[in-house]
Amino acid sequence: MGDIAGTQAAVSQAFQLEWGRIVAHVIRVTGDWDLAEECAQDAFTRALELWPRDGVPTSPAAWLKTTARNRAIDRLRRTAAGAAKLQEVAMTSATHDAVDQGPSGIGDDRLRLMFTCCHPALPVEAQVALTLRTLAGLTTNEIARAFLVPTETMAKRLVRAKHKIRDAGIPYRVPPADHLPERTGAVLGVLFALFNEGYSASAGADLVRTGLCDEAIRLTRLLAGLMPDAAEASGLLALMVLHNARRDGRVDAAGELVILEEQDRSRWDLAAIREGCDILDAALRLGHPGPYQVQAAIAACHACAPTPDATDWAQIAELYGRLSQMVPTAVVALNRAVAIAMAEGPAAGLRLVEQLEEGGDLADYHLLPATRADLLRRLGQKEQAEVAYRRALALAPTEAERRFLRRRLSEASAAPQTSG
């Protein structure tokens, strides 16, 4: 008998590294998403049974891939419906290990799977769920918990997505090269949505869900590695890495939210900050600027400042100005208002916040009244700040943010009123 603990660790590592590759390969061979997931799981179960006795194979990935593929073929042989598909499998067998790049010029099965999961015909929430299920290997229960929906709801969402792919004949491929830029944006958007849900949860008790952050970074790293000339893929990876480097400083030991200017910067991951900056520099050298690269540059300004007072707010405000031209949304405008308030004073930022309030686009966004409250507090306008804090508190989606706003409201209530 081998080292059981060591074998389990080897299987766990292989699952992290190879799940998406194995599922993607079996989907390409069989065209059956459910069968591919079941046979991939069977392969890992067999590994747990056999590797302690036989030893970990020289190439665990090849062993798992072959086991899953053979299991799928065996399953198809047992059904009449599988007969026709077996003919296709036989035709594929001679070349299944050869590079099959297709019209896009990119042949990695995982990239095919990523683009299929993120097809624009699917709702965004289904794109994210399907990406987590097939590429990251999360269970339906885990995905449901991550997005705070019942397991049954998530299961139906995944089934509908798979049926949509089948019934609409969505091709299992990376798009042709001339369509790649327009489709890459959808993939990046799904990965960014996944990271944001982990980094700043949309609801629930926890502000940060580290597992979702890690999966988003892993998948984006995969995409950037497979598409080295895609500047925005690298830009998004840099943005995630730089944000994630500050993750441990965002909450204290009690799980309370700590705002950027009050964070203990010794808890930031300096190696990750250097990596994020290096990735960003490489992306910028490609000469195709985009919004993810601009956001990564803003994150780098924050991450590289040794103290809050050393933050180059003028540069950040300028970068938000560029970003607002690329992505003219109210949220970007709000962030620019904060940067201008820090660079030029709270009165300048408050004027921009009031313009956003008049526009109405962020009426239910808790950070708009929270920003207004902070600026009013800095201006010494106690009563107006209290009103804004109460409005933000009513809209805040997580308990950690609500606790933070209650503390701010209490501080504002205790502060003296000024005439400013």
PLY file of the C-alpha trace (Angstrom):
ply
format ascii 1.0
element vertex 420
property float x
property float y
property float z
element edge 419
property int vertex1
property int vertex2
end_header
0.00 0.00 0.00
1.25 3.47 -0.85
1.08 6.65 1.11
-2.68 7.27 1.32
-2.32 10.86 2.48
0.21 11.56 -0.27
-2.05 9.94 -2.85
-5.03 11.99 -1.74
-2.92 15.13 -2.02
-1.86 14.11 -5.54
-5.48 13.54 -6.56
-6.52 16.86 -5.04
-3.77 18.68 -6.89
-4.68 16.94 -10.14
-8.31 17.94 -9.65
-7.33 21.60 -9.29
-5.07 21.51 -12.33
-6.80 19.08 -14.67
-10.56 19.00 -14.05
-11.39 21.58 -16.72
-8.98 20.05 -19.24
-10.49 16.56 -18.78
-14.11 17.70 -18.95
-13.34 19.82 -21.99
-11.66 16.91 -23.75
-14.53 14.48 -23.14
-17.09 17.08 -24.23
-15.17 17.54 -27.47
-15.06 13.78 -28.06
-18.65 12.95 -27.09
-20.57 16.20 -27.31
-22.32 15.28 -24.06
-21.78 17.74 -21.18
-23.37 15.65 -18.45
-21.56 12.51 -19.56
-18.26 14.38 -19.59
-18.71 15.64 -16.02
-19.80 12.22 -14.76
-16.90 10.41 -16.42
-14.38 12.97 -15.20
-15.67 12.43 -11.67
-15.46 8.66 -12.20
-11.82 9.04 -13.25
-10.92 10.87 -10.04
-12.82 8.30 -7.98
-10.84 5.52 -9.68
-7.63 7.40 -8.96
-8.47 7.45 -5.25
-9.07 3.69 -5.41
-6.10 2.61 -7.54
-3.26 5.06 -6.96
-2.69 4.04 -3.30
-2.14 0.47 -4.54
-0.42 1.09 -7.88
1.32 4.37 -7.16
0.73 7.80 -8.67
1.23 7.57 -12.47
4.17 9.33 -14.09
1.64 11.55 -15.84
-1.48 11.85 -13.65
-3.13 14.12 -16.23
-2.76 11.59 -19.05
-4.02 8.77 -16.81
-7.10 10.73 -15.78
-7.82 11.91 -19.31
-7.60 8.40 -20.76
-9.67 6.91 -17.93
-12.44 9.50 -18.34
-12.47 9.10 -22.12
-12.60 5.31 -21.98
-15.37 5.47 -19.39
-17.38 7.73 -21.69
-16.94 5.36 -24.63
-18.03 2.41 -22.47
-21.13 4.33 -21.41
-21.98 5.14 -25.03
-21.62 1.50 -26.08
-24.37 0.52 -23.65
-27.03 2.70 -25.30
-28.57 2.56 -28.73
-28.38 6.33 -28.92
-24.65 6.08 -28.42
-24.06 3.99 -31.55
-23.98 6.93 -33.93
-21.83 8.93 -31.58
-19.34 6.06 -31.30
-18.82 6.31 -35.04
-17.76 9.94 -34.54
-15.55 8.94 -31.61
-13.81 6.33 -33.75
-13.13 8.95 -36.41
-11.76 11.30 -33.75
-9.56 8.71 -32.04
-6.78 8.74 -34.60
-6.21 12.44 -34.16
-7.52 13.25 -30.68
-4.04 13.98 -29.37
-3.06 16.09 -32.37
-3.40 19.85 -32.37
-6.85 20.74 -33.67
-6.81 24.47 -33.91
-9.93 25.06 -35.94
-10.86 28.40 -37.54
-9.62 30.47 -34.61
-6.06 29.21 -34.78
-6.29 28.25 -31.07
-6.66 24.58 -30.17
-6.86 24.27 -26.40
-9.95 22.34 -25.27
-10.27 24.46 -22.13
-10.50 27.61 -24.20
-13.18 26.00 -26.37
-15.08 25.19 -23.20
-14.67 28.69 -21.79
-15.98 30.37 -24.93
-18.89 27.92 -25.15
-19.85 28.52 -21.51
-19.73 32.27 -22.17
-21.71 32.26 -25.42
-23.81 35.44 -25.67
-26.96 33.37 -26.25
-26.81 32.36 -22.57
-27.83 34.67 -19.70
-24.84 36.07 -17.82
-25.74 34.27 -14.59
-25.85 30.99 -16.50
-22.50 31.76 -18.11
-20.88 32.23 -14.71
-22.50 29.13 -13.21
-21.59 26.93 -16.16
-18.00 28.19 -16.13
-17.70 27.34 -12.43
-19.24 23.90 -12.90
-17.38 22.71 -15.96
-14.03 24.50 -15.80
-13.52 24.93 -12.06
-15.24 21.72 -10.94
-17.40 23.33 -8.25
-20.43 21.28 -7.24
-23.94 22.56 -7.77
-24.25 23.01 -3.99
-21.06 25.10 -3.87
-22.19 27.32 -6.75
-25.62 27.77 -5.20
-24.06 28.78 -1.88
-21.71 31.20 -3.60
-24.60 33.04 -5.24
-27.06 32.61 -2.38
-29.73 30.69 -4.26
-31.28 27.30 -3.44
-29.43 24.29 -4.84
-32.53 23.31 -6.81
-32.62 26.74 -8.46
-28.97 26.48 -9.45
-29.42 22.93 -10.74
-32.27 24.09 -12.99
-30.15 27.02 -14.18
-27.33 24.68 -15.19
-29.70 22.25 -16.91
-31.31 25.08 -18.89
-27.90 26.35 -19.97
-26.80 22.93 -21.21
-30.10 22.40 -23.03
-29.73 25.82 -24.65
-26.28 24.85 -25.93
-27.65 21.58 -27.29
-30.94 22.82 -28.73
-29.52 25.99 -30.27
-26.61 24.10 -31.78
-24.05 26.38 -30.15
-20.71 25.19 -31.55
-18.11 23.83 -29.17
-15.21 25.94 -30.36
-13.24 29.10 -29.99
-14.75 31.60 -32.44
-13.00 32.23 -35.76
-10.16 34.72 -35.50
-12.18 37.58 -36.98
-14.86 37.15 -34.29
-12.46 36.52 -31.43
-12.16 40.10 -30.12
-15.93 40.59 -29.79
-16.39 37.24 -28.03
-13.34 37.58 -25.79
-15.02 40.55 -24.13
-17.92 38.34 -23.00
-15.51 35.82 -21.48
-13.58 38.54 -19.66
-16.84 40.03 -18.40
-17.90 36.69 -16.90
-14.52 36.21 -15.22
-14.61 39.75 -13.82
-18.15 39.23 -12.52
-16.99 36.04 -10.84
-14.05 37.82 -9.20
-16.20 40.74 -8.05
-18.73 38.39 -6.45
-15.89 36.88 -4.46
-14.06 40.12 -3.68
-17.11 42.11 -2.63
-20.11 39.85 -2.19
-23.43 41.10 -3.48
-25.26 39.83 -0.41
-24.88 37.75 2.73
-22.80 37.71 5.88
-19.33 37.54 4.32
-17.75 40.48 2.54
-15.05 38.39 0.82
-15.39 34.85 -0.56
-11.82 33.81 -1.16
-12.67 30.66 -3.11
-14.44 32.61 -5.85
-11.56 35.09 -6.07
-9.05 32.27 -6.42
-11.08 30.49 -9.12
-11.54 33.71 -11.11
-7.81 34.40 -11.01
-6.96 30.82 -11.96
-9.30 30.86 -14.96
-8.14 34.32 -16.07
-4.52 33.22 -15.75
-5.39 30.26 -17.98
-7.04 32.52 -20.56
-4.19 35.04 -20.56
-1.69 32.23 -20.97
-3.58 30.76 -23.90
-4.02 34.19 -25.56
-0.73 36.02 -24.90
-1.50 38.72 -27.49
-4.83 39.64 -25.87
-3.85 42.75 -23.92
-7.16 43.03 -22.09
-6.96 39.44 -20.84
-3.61 40.29 -19.25
-5.03 43.60 -18.06
-7.86 41.81 -16.28
-5.42 39.34 -14.74
-3.26 42.23 -13.48
-6.35 43.94 -12.04
-7.42 40.80 -10.18
-3.94 40.05 -8.85
-3.48 43.63 -7.60
-6.87 43.71 -5.88
-6.35 40.27 -4.42
-2.97 41.33 -3.02
-4.87 43.66 -0.63
-7.48 41.07 0.30
-6.19 40.27 3.79
-6.23 43.94 4.72
-9.87 44.52 3.80
-11.27 42.86 6.91
-9.90 42.71 10.44
-9.62 39.71 12.75
-13.28 40.08 13.71
-14.40 40.13 10.08
-15.14 43.85 10.09
-14.68 45.93 6.95
-11.55 48.12 6.88
-11.54 50.94 4.32
-8.49 51.41 2.10
-6.99 54.40 3.92
-7.16 52.56 7.27
-5.81 49.19 6.13
-2.65 47.70 7.62
-0.43 47.72 4.54
1.97 45.25 6.10
-0.75 42.65 5.49
-0.71 43.28 1.75
1.01 40.68 -0.42
4.03 42.52 -1.86
5.03 39.64 -4.14
1.54 39.65 -5.67
1.70 43.43 -6.11
4.99 43.09 -8.00
3.50 40.32 -10.14
0.41 42.38 -10.91
2.51 45.37 -11.95
4.70 43.16 -14.16
1.62 41.68 -15.85
0.21 45.16 -16.40
3.49 46.45 -17.88
3.55 43.52 -20.32
-0.06 44.19 -21.33
0.59 47.91 -21.90
3.58 47.10 -24.10
1.21 45.36 -26.53
-0.14 48.80 -27.41
-3.87 48.00 -27.22
-5.18 49.93 -24.20
-8.55 49.01 -22.76
-10.67 49.48 -19.65
-9.24 46.53 -17.72
-5.73 47.86 -18.20
-6.81 51.32 -17.01
-8.48 49.81 -13.94
-5.34 47.79 -13.28
-3.29 51.00 -13.48
-5.60 52.56 -10.87
-5.21 49.49 -8.66
-1.43 49.74 -9.06
-1.48 53.36 -7.88
-3.20 52.24 -4.69
-1.13 49.10 -4.17
2.23 50.78 -4.71
1.62 53.68 -2.29
3.52 52.93 0.93
1.13 55.11 2.96
-2.32 56.59 2.35
-0.83 60.10 2.12
1.54 58.92 -0.62
-1.33 57.91 -2.92
-1.21 59.81 -6.21
-4.86 60.85 -6.27
-4.34 63.27 -9.15
-3.08 60.40 -11.30
-5.98 58.22 -10.20
-8.47 60.96 -11.07
-6.88 61.30 -14.52
-7.09 57.53 -15.05
-10.76 57.52 -14.06
-11.28 60.29 -16.60
-9.84 58.00 -19.28
-11.91 55.09 -18.03
-15.09 57.17 -18.16
-14.46 57.76 -21.85
-14.11 54.00 -22.44
-16.88 52.90 -20.06
-19.25 55.86 -19.53
-21.18 54.43 -16.58
-22.45 56.07 -13.43
-20.33 53.78 -11.24
-17.15 54.92 -12.99
-18.30 58.52 -12.58
-18.81 57.93 -8.85
-15.30 56.53 -8.49
-13.93 59.52 -10.38
-15.81 61.82 -7.98
-14.11 60.11 -5.03
-10.69 60.50 -6.64
-11.33 64.20 -7.37
-12.48 64.68 -3.77
-9.21 63.21 -2.56
-7.14 65.24 -5.03
-8.95 68.60 -4.89
-11.00 68.50 -1.69
-14.41 67.12 -0.56
-16.39 70.09 -1.93
-15.23 69.34 -5.50
-16.19 65.70 -5.13
-19.55 66.50 -3.56
-20.58 68.60 -6.56
-20.04 65.60 -8.82
-21.89 63.28 -6.42
-24.89 65.65 -6.43
-24.93 65.55 -10.23
-25.04 61.75 -10.08
-27.92 61.89 -7.60
-29.85 64.12 -9.98
-29.26 61.62 -12.79
-30.94 58.83 -10.84
-28.91 55.95 -12.30
-27.52 54.97 -8.88
-30.68 55.48 -6.85
-30.42 52.03 -5.25
-26.62 51.81 -5.09
-25.51 52.05 -1.47
-22.08 53.50 -2.28
-23.62 56.69 -3.68
-25.17 57.85 -0.36
-22.18 56.36 1.50
-19.84 58.55 -0.56
-22.06 61.58 -0.05
-22.11 60.90 3.68
-18.32 60.64 3.87
-17.82 63.90 1.98
-20.38 65.71 4.15
-18.67 64.31 7.26
-15.33 65.65 6.04
-16.97 69.03 5.43
-18.33 69.02 9.00
-21.99 68.93 7.92
-23.10 66.52 10.63
-26.90 66.36 10.18
-26.76 65.93 6.41
-24.08 63.27 6.79
-26.28 61.34 9.21
-29.17 61.35 6.74
-26.91 60.04 3.97
-25.43 57.34 6.20
-28.93 56.11 7.09
-29.82 55.94 3.42
-26.65 53.96 2.66
-27.34 51.65 5.60
-30.78 50.83 4.24
-29.30 49.85 0.86
-26.10 48.03 1.94
-26.18 44.37 0.74
-23.85 42.66 3.25
-23.83 42.56 7.03
-20.14 43.53 7.11
-20.90 46.73 5.18
-23.93 47.46 7.36
-21.81 47.15 10.49
-19.23 49.53 8.99
-21.90 52.09 8.12
-23.39 51.86 11.61
-19.98 52.70 13.06
-19.63 55.64 10.68
-23.13 56.86 11.56
-22.30 56.65 15.26
-19.07 58.62 14.71
-20.90 61.26 12.68
-23.59 61.59 15.36
-20.94 62.15 18.01
-19.03 64.75 16.00
-19.70 68.47 16.51
-21.72 70.33 13.90
-19.85 72.99 11.93
-21.05 75.73 9.66
-18.90 74.48 6.70
0 1
1 2
2 3
3 4
4 5
5 6
6 7
7 8
8 9
9 10
10 11
11 12
12 13
13 14
14 15
15 16
16 17
17 18
18 19
19 20
20 21
21 22
22 23
23 24
24 25
25 26
26 27
27 28
28 29
29 30
30 31
31 32
32 33
33 34
34 35
35 36
36 37
37 38
38 39
39 40
40 41
41 42
42 43
43 44
44 45
45 46
46 47
47 48
48 49
49 50
50 51
51 52
52 53
53 54
54 55
55 56
56 57
57 58
58 59
59 60
60 61
61 62
62 63
63 64
64 65
65 66
66 67
67 68
68 69
69 70
70 71
71 72
72 73
73 74
74 75
75 76
76 77
77 78
78 79
79 80
80 81
81 82
82 83
83 84
84 85
85 86
86 87
87 88
88 89
89 90
90 91
91 92
92 93
93 94
94 95
95 96
96 97
97 98
98 99
99 100
100 101
101 102
102 103
103 104
104 105
105 106
106 107
107 108
108 109
109 110
110 111
111 112
112 113
113 114
114 115
115 116
116 117
117 118
118 119
119 120
120 121
121 122
122 123
123 124
124 125
125 126
126 127
127 128
128 129
129 130
130 131
131 132
132 133
133 134
134 135
135 136
136 137
137 138
138 139
139 140
140 141
141 142
142 143
143 144
144 145
145 146
146 147
147 148
148 149
149 150
150 151
151 152
152 153
153 154
154 155
155 156
156 157
157 158
158 159
159 160
160 161
161 162
162 163
163 164
164 165
165 166
166 167
167 168
168 169
169 170
170 171
171 172
172 173
173 174
174 175
175 176
176 177
177 178
178 179
179 180
180 181
181 182
182 183
183 184
184 185
185 186
186 187
187 188
188 189
189 190
190 191
191 192
192 193
193 194
194 195
195 196
196 197
197 198
198 199
199 200
200 201
201 202
202 203
203 204
204 205
205 206
206 207
207 208
208 209
209 210
210 211
211 212
212 213
213 214
214 215
215 216
216 217
217 218
218 219
219 220
220 221
221 222
222 223
223 224
224 225
225 226
226 227
227 228
228 229
229 230
230 231
231 232
232 233
233 234
234 235
235 236
236 237
237 238
238 239
239 240
240 241
241 242
242 243
243 244
244 245
245 246
246 247
247 248
248 249
249 250
250 251
251 252
252 253
253 254
254 255
255 256
256 257
257 258
258 259
259 260
260 261
261 262
262 263
263 264
264 265
265 266
266 267
267 268
268 269
269 270
270 271
271 272
272 273
273 274
274 275
275 276
276 277
277 278
278 279
279 280
280 281
281 282
282 283
283 284
284 285
285 286
286 287
287 288
288 289
289 290
290 291
291 292
292 293
293 294
294 295
295 296
296 297
297 298
298 299
299 300
300 301
301 302
302 303
303 304
304 305
305 306
306 307
307 308
308 309
309 310
310 311
311 312
312 313
313 314
314 315
315 316
316 317
317 318
318 319
319 320
320 321
321 322
322 323
323 324
324 325
325 326
326 327
327 328
328 329
329 330
330 331
331 332
332 333
333 334
334 335
335 336
336 337
337 338
338 339
339 340
340 341
341 342
342 343
343 344
344 345
345 346
346 347
347 348
348 349
349 350
350 351
351 352
352 353
353 354
354 355
355 356
356 357
357 358
358 359
359 360
360 361
361 362
362 363
363 364
364 365
365 366
366 367
367 368
368 369
369 370
370 371
371 372
372 373
373 374
374 375
375 376
376 377
377 378
378 379
379 380
380 381
381 382
382 383
383 384
384 385
385 386
386 387
387 388
388 389
389 390
390 391
391 392
392 393
393 394
394 395
395 396
396 397
397 398
398 399
399 400
400 401
401 402
402 403
403 404
404 405
405 406
406 407
407 408
408 409
409 410
410 411
411 412
412 413
413 414
414 415
415 416
416 417
417 418
418 419
